Amino acid sequence: IINETRKIVGEKNIIFNETELQPFNKDWRCFYNFKSICCVFPKNTNEIQQLLKFCYQHNIKVVPQGGNTSLTGASVPSSNNNEIIINLKKMNNIISLDKKNLIITLEAGCILEIIKTFVKKNNLYFPLTLSSSGSCQIGGNIATNAGGTNVLKYGSIKESILGLEVVMADGSILDTLSKIKKNNTGYDLKNIFCGSEGTLGIISKVNLKVFLLPNNYFHCFIASSSTQDSVDIFNLILSKFGEQLESAELIPCIAFDLCIKHNFLKKSFFQKKHESYLLCKFSFFNGKELFEEKFSSFFLNKDEIYEELLISQSITQEKNWWKFRD
């Protein structure tokens, strides 16, 4: 198996030494740690196709793998020495950015944070935001239908997919890389693969929607005496400011306790300890000052429903809040 896969991907794109395989064999939490036959790193769709044809013909089990940031064991081997890992990290090209139609075409191994930075440099926005943005791959994001912190406004990644290229188990290629946003012809095959966890085929390329970049943001952090109070506050915010609300995260008291205990945070952002917290982000194309004034006035007369209300005063403060959330 090693010799045949080496012929397909080349000497430099396969590892089979047990020590080198460790990072690819075990999941992020080290709950699952079985041995694999080898890990291969295809450089293009053709190599994935050849690998899957070979594995199909010889009944070899395959584990598709992106950044291996999963917390469920879905991206690592499930039994000892019976499976090969196909990791897509070398398929990391940004193929094109269509600014007029707001579409980006990518290989599946592109790192999420690199995509977001590239798009932002072009004054556009890709909304998916995860704590693992610096290492997770877009193919894995699609295979798990990742939601992230901006799911309230933009939905999960499923809502951003326009088309996919997928290599099936027998090596055949399914190409739905359409750039047409209004397309109701036939079955919506791309959504079958979104959330499939790599069980139906290996995603090799993708067309995604990108969005106009908001001009500004507003952040607030609200402490309350119970989870129910935080939920009630969220519902109030949603009914009054829902159009601007991009992210809302419910955070329990134990999150502060654990982060302080393990030196991820020196101290709480709040004066006192509270039972529950709500962290919110709002985005704008204009009118931030007017919004801030309305938001402050709205909560000024509702201090009985919360314990402390923090409104961000700097970019550093905003980053610290969301770094804590991550």
C-alpha positions as CSV (number, residue, x, y, z in Angstrom):
1,I,0.0,0.0,0.0
2,I,2.8,2.4,0.9
3,N,4.7,1.7,-2.3
4,E,1.6,2.2,-4.5
5,T,0.5,5.4,-2.8
6,R,4.1,6.8,-2.9
7,K,4.0,6.4,-6.7
8,I,0.9,8.6,-6.9
9,V,1.9,11.4,-4.5
10,G,5.7,11.3,-4.6
11,E,8.3,10.5,-1.9
12,K,7.9,13.8,-0.2
13,N,4.2,13.6,0.2
14,I,3.8,10.5,2.3
15,I,4.7,9.6,5.8
16,F,4.5,6.1,7.4
17,N,6.9,6.4,10.4
18,E,4.9,5.9,13.6
19,T,6.4,8.9,15.3
20,E,5.7,11.3,12.4
21,L,2.2,9.9,12.1
22,Q,1.3,10.7,15.7
23,P,-0.1,14.3,15.1
24,F,-2.3,12.9,12.3
25,N,-3.4,9.7,14.1
26,K,-4.8,11.4,17.3
27,D,-7.6,13.9,17.7
28,W,-7.2,17.3,19.3
29,R,-8.2,16.1,22.8
30,C,-6.2,12.9,22.5
31,F,-9.3,10.8,23.2
32,Y,-8.8,8.7,20.0
33,N,-5.3,7.6,19.0
34,F,-5.1,4.6,16.7
35,K,-2.4,3.7,14.2
36,S,-2.7,4.3,10.4
37,I,-0.9,2.6,7.6
38,C,0.3,6.0,6.3
39,C,-0.7,9.6,5.7
40,V,-0.6,11.0,2.2
41,F,-0.7,14.6,1.1
42,P,-2.2,14.9,-2.5
43,K,-1.3,18.2,-4.4
44,N,-4.3,18.2,-6.7
45,T,-7.7,16.7,-7.6
46,N,-6.1,14.2,-10.0
47,E,-3.9,12.7,-7.2
48,I,-7.0,12.3,-4.9
49,Q,-8.7,10.6,-7.8
50,Q,-5.9,8.1,-8.3
51,L,-5.6,7.4,-4.5
52,L,-9.3,6.7,-4.2
53,K,-9.3,4.5,-7.3
54,F,-6.5,2.4,-5.8
55,C,-8.1,2.2,-2.4
56,Y,-11.5,1.3,-3.9
57,Q,-10.0,-1.5,-6.0
58,H,-8.2,-3.0,-3.0
59,N,-10.8,-2.4,-0.4
60,I,-8.6,-0.1,1.7
61,K,-10.3,2.2,4.2
62,V,-9.7,6.0,3.9
63,V,-9.8,8.8,6.4
64,P,-10.2,12.2,4.8
65,Q,-8.5,14.8,7.0
66,G,-8.3,18.6,7.0
67,G,-6.8,20.6,9.9
68,N,-7.6,17.8,12.3
69,T,-9.2,20.3,14.8
70,S,-12.2,18.1,15.4
71,L,-13.4,17.3,19.0
72,T,-15.4,14.2,18.0
73,G,-12.7,11.9,16.6
74,A,-14.2,12.1,13.1
75,S,-10.9,13.1,11.4
76,V,-8.6,10.3,12.7
77,P,-8.3,6.5,12.2
78,S,-10.9,4.3,13.9
79,S,-8.9,1.1,14.2
80,N,-5.2,0.1,14.2
81,N,-3.3,-0.2,10.9
82,N,-6.3,-0.7,8.7
83,E,-6.7,2.8,7.2
84,I,-4.8,5.5,5.3
85,I,-5.2,9.2,6.0
86,I,-5.6,11.5,3.1
87,N,-4.7,15.0,4.4
88,L,-5.5,18.0,2.1
89,K,-3.1,20.6,3.6
90,K,-1.1,20.8,0.3
91,M,-4.2,21.7,-1.7
92,N,-4.2,25.2,-0.3
93,N,-4.5,27.5,-3.4
94,I,-6.9,30.4,-3.6
95,I,-7.9,29.9,-7.2
96,S,-9.9,33.1,-7.9
97,L,-11.8,36.0,-6.3
98,D,-14.8,37.4,-8.4
99,K,-15.3,40.8,-6.8
100,K,-18.2,41.7,-9.0
101,N,-20.3,38.6,-8.2
102,L,-18.8,38.2,-4.6
103,I,-17.6,34.6,-5.1
104,I,-14.3,33.0,-4.1
105,T,-13.0,29.7,-5.5
106,L,-10.7,27.7,-3.3
107,E,-9.0,24.3,-2.9
108,A,-10.2,22.4,0.1
109,G,-7.0,22.6,2.1
110,C,-7.0,26.4,2.4
111,I,-6.7,27.5,6.1
112,L,-9.8,29.5,7.2
113,E,-7.8,32.4,8.7
114,I,-5.8,32.8,5.5
115,I,-9.0,33.0,3.4
116,K,-10.5,35.6,5.8
117,T,-7.3,37.7,5.7
118,F,-7.1,37.5,1.9
119,V,-10.7,38.5,1.4
120,K,-10.4,41.4,3.9
121,K,-7.4,42.8,2.0
122,N,-9.8,43.0,-1.0
123,N,-12.3,44.9,1.2
124,L,-14.7,42.0,1.4
125,Y,-15.8,39.7,4.2
126,F,-16.0,35.9,4.8
127,P,-18.1,35.5,8.0
128,L,-17.2,32.1,9.3
129,T,-15.2,32.5,12.5
130,L,-14.0,29.7,14.7
131,S,-11.6,29.3,17.6
132,S,-9.6,27.0,15.3
133,S,-9.5,29.5,12.4
134,G,-5.7,29.5,12.3
135,S,-5.5,25.7,11.6
136,C,-8.8,24.4,10.3
137,Q,-9.3,23.9,6.6
138,I,-12.2,25.0,4.5
139,G,-12.9,21.4,3.3
140,G,-13.3,20.3,6.9
141,N,-15.4,23.3,7.7
142,I,-17.8,22.2,4.9
143,A,-17.7,18.5,5.8
144,T,-18.8,19.4,9.3
145,N,-21.2,22.2,8.3
146,A,-19.3,24.6,10.7
147,G,-21.3,27.4,12.2
148,G,-19.0,29.6,14.3
149,T,-19.7,32.7,16.2
150,N,-21.4,34.6,13.3
151,V,-24.1,32.0,12.6
152,L,-26.9,34.3,13.9
153,K,-26.5,36.6,11.0
154,Y,-24.9,34.6,8.2
155,G,-26.0,31.0,9.0
156,S,-23.6,28.0,9.0
157,I,-21.2,27.5,6.1
158,K,-23.9,25.6,4.2
159,E,-25.5,29.0,3.5
160,S,-22.3,30.2,1.8
161,I,-21.7,27.3,-0.5
162,L,-22.4,27.9,-4.2
163,G,-20.7,24.7,-5.6
164,L,-18.3,21.9,-4.8
165,E,-15.9,19.6,-6.6
166,V,-16.0,16.2,-4.8
167,V,-14.0,13.0,-5.5
168,M,-16.2,10.0,-4.9
169,A,-15.1,6.7,-3.3
170,D,-14.5,5.0,-6.6
171,G,-12.5,7.9,-8.0
172,S,-15.2,9.5,-10.1
173,I,-15.5,13.3,-9.8
174,L,-18.7,15.2,-9.1
175,D,-18.4,18.8,-10.3
176,T,-21.0,21.3,-9.1
177,L,-18.7,24.3,-9.2
178,S,-21.4,26.6,-10.4
179,K,-21.2,30.4,-9.8
180,I,-24.9,30.9,-10.4
181,K,-26.6,32.1,-7.2
182,K,-30.1,31.4,-8.5
183,N,-30.0,27.8,-9.7
184,N,-33.0,25.5,-9.1
185,T,-32.1,22.9,-11.7
186,G,-32.1,19.3,-10.4
187,Y,-30.9,18.0,-7.1
188,D,-29.0,20.3,-4.7
189,L,-26.1,17.8,-4.4
190,K,-23.7,20.2,-2.7
191,N,-25.7,20.2,0.5
192,I,-25.6,16.4,0.7
193,F,-21.8,16.7,1.2
194,C,-22.0,19.6,3.6
195,G,-22.1,17.9,7.0
196,S,-21.3,14.5,5.7
197,E,-18.1,14.3,7.7
198,G,-16.1,12.8,4.8
199,T,-18.3,9.7,4.5
200,L,-19.5,10.3,1.0
201,G,-16.4,11.6,-0.8
202,I,-13.5,14.0,-0.5
203,I,-14.2,17.7,-1.1
204,S,-11.4,19.1,-3.4
205,K,-12.6,22.5,-4.5
206,V,-15.4,24.9,-3.5
207,N,-17.1,28.1,-4.6
208,L,-18.2,30.3,-1.7
209,K,-20.1,33.5,-1.3
210,V,-18.3,36.4,0.2
211,F,-19.8,39.6,1.5
212,L,-19.2,43.3,1.7
213,L,-17.0,44.3,4.6
214,P,-18.8,46.2,7.4
215,N,-17.3,49.6,8.2
216,N,-17.5,49.2,11.9
217,Y,-18.5,47.1,14.9
218,F,-19.9,47.6,18.3
219,H,-19.3,45.1,21.2
220,C,-20.9,44.7,24.6
221,F,-20.6,42.2,27.5
222,I,-23.5,41.8,29.9
223,A,-23.5,40.0,33.2
224,S,-26.6,38.7,34.8
225,S,-27.7,36.6,37.8
226,S,-29.0,33.6,35.9
227,T,-28.8,31.8,32.5
228,Q,-32.5,32.6,32.0
229,D,-31.8,36.3,32.5
230,S,-29.1,36.2,29.9
231,V,-31.6,34.5,27.5
232,D,-34.2,37.1,28.2
233,I,-31.6,39.9,27.5
234,F,-30.7,38.2,24.3
235,N,-34.3,38.1,23.2
236,L,-34.6,41.8,24.0
237,I,-31.6,42.6,22.0
238,L,-32.8,40.5,19.1
239,S,-36.2,42.2,19.0
240,K,-34.7,45.7,19.2
241,F,-31.4,45.5,17.4
242,G,-31.6,42.2,15.5
243,E,-30.7,43.7,12.1
244,Q,-27.2,44.7,13.3
245,L,-26.6,41.7,15.6
246,E,-23.9,39.5,14.2
247,S,-22.8,37.3,17.1
248,A,-24.2,36.5,20.6
249,E,-22.4,34.1,22.9
250,L,-23.9,32.8,26.2
251,I,-21.0,32.2,28.6
252,P,-21.4,30.5,32.1
253,C,-19.5,31.6,35.2
254,I,-17.3,28.5,35.1
255,A,-15.7,29.7,31.9
256,F,-14.1,32.6,33.8
257,D,-13.1,30.3,36.7
258,L,-11.4,27.8,34.4
259,C,-9.6,30.4,32.3
260,I,-8.3,32.2,35.4
261,K,-7.3,28.9,37.1
262,H,-5.3,27.8,34.0
263,N,-3.7,31.3,33.4
264,F,-5.5,32.0,30.1
265,L,-6.9,35.1,31.8
266,K,-5.5,37.2,34.7
267,K,-8.8,38.3,36.1
268,S,-12.4,38.8,35.1
269,F,-13.5,41.8,33.0
270,F,-16.2,42.5,35.5
271,Q,-16.1,44.0,39.0
272,K,-17.9,41.1,40.6
273,K,-18.6,37.4,39.9
274,H,-21.9,36.6,38.3
275,E,-23.8,33.5,37.2
276,S,-24.1,34.1,33.5
277,Y,-22.8,36.4,30.8
278,L,-23.8,37.4,27.2
279,L,-21.2,38.6,24.7
280,C,-22.5,40.4,21.6
281,K,-21.1,41.9,18.4
282,F,-23.0,44.2,16.1
283,S,-21.8,45.2,12.6
284,F,-22.6,48.3,10.5
285,F,-22.0,50.0,7.2
286,N,-22.7,53.4,8.8
287,G,-24.3,55.0,11.9
288,K,-22.3,53.4,14.7
289,E,-22.5,56.5,16.9
290,L,-26.2,56.7,16.6
291,F,-26.6,53.0,17.3
292,E,-24.4,53.2,20.4
293,E,-26.5,56.1,21.7
294,K,-29.7,54.1,21.2
295,F,-28.3,51.0,22.7
296,S,-27.1,52.8,25.8
297,S,-30.4,54.6,26.3
298,F,-32.3,51.4,25.9
299,F,-30.4,49.6,28.6
300,L,-30.2,52.7,30.9
301,N,-33.8,52.1,32.0
302,K,-33.5,48.4,32.3
303,D,-30.8,48.0,34.9
304,E,-33.0,45.6,36.9
305,I,-32.5,42.8,34.3
306,Y,-28.7,42.8,34.4
307,E,-25.9,43.1,36.9
308,E,-23.2,44.8,34.9
309,L,-23.0,46.1,31.4
310,L,-19.7,46.7,29.6
311,I,-19.4,48.6,26.3
312,S,-16.2,48.2,24.5
313,Q,-13.9,51.3,24.5
314,S,-11.1,50.0,22.3
315,I,-10.1,47.5,19.7
316,T,-7.8,45.8,22.2
317,Q,-10.7,45.4,24.6
318,E,-12.8,43.8,21.9
319,K,-10.0,41.4,20.9
320,N,-9.5,40.4,24.6
321,W,-13.2,39.6,25.0
322,W,-13.3,37.4,21.9
323,K,-10.0,35.8,22.7
324,F,-11.5,34.8,26.0
325,R,-14.5,33.4,24.3
326,D,-12.2,31.3,22.0
